[in-house]
């Protein structure tokens, strides 16, 4: 998974490979009940803090707010959540328990 943020007028790519089980739990926790069409500043901060945590604190909340284009903010958050939950779904899809 990767995120590209503008820092010092240059694009910087951050990656994370290992997604812990704790991050799956955290993903479920932060994404429950979020209405992206009517999001509060506090909910947005919570989601950005989650992204920072997901990428192992390689950057700060301010780095995200200052380094991500406004049009990319919600799609980036959604993409990260979907990638974490998607990995979990891929694992459980083939276990035969959901059929």
C-alpha angles and dihedrals in degrees: 000000000000142000126195118212129179110239124171089355091301131101112249120192120213121191138190125191107172115067110188125213087246089061090053088055091046090050091054090046097052097039098050113108096358112147104200090192092059106025122163123223089247092053090048091052089050091052093046090050087052090053090050090050092045090057093049097255092291087145138014136250088255090052089058095046092046099036104044124076113244093240090056098050102088095034090052093050091046092047092052093048092047093049093053094044090041092057090053091048092051091055095047095041094074100042096089093232095103095057 
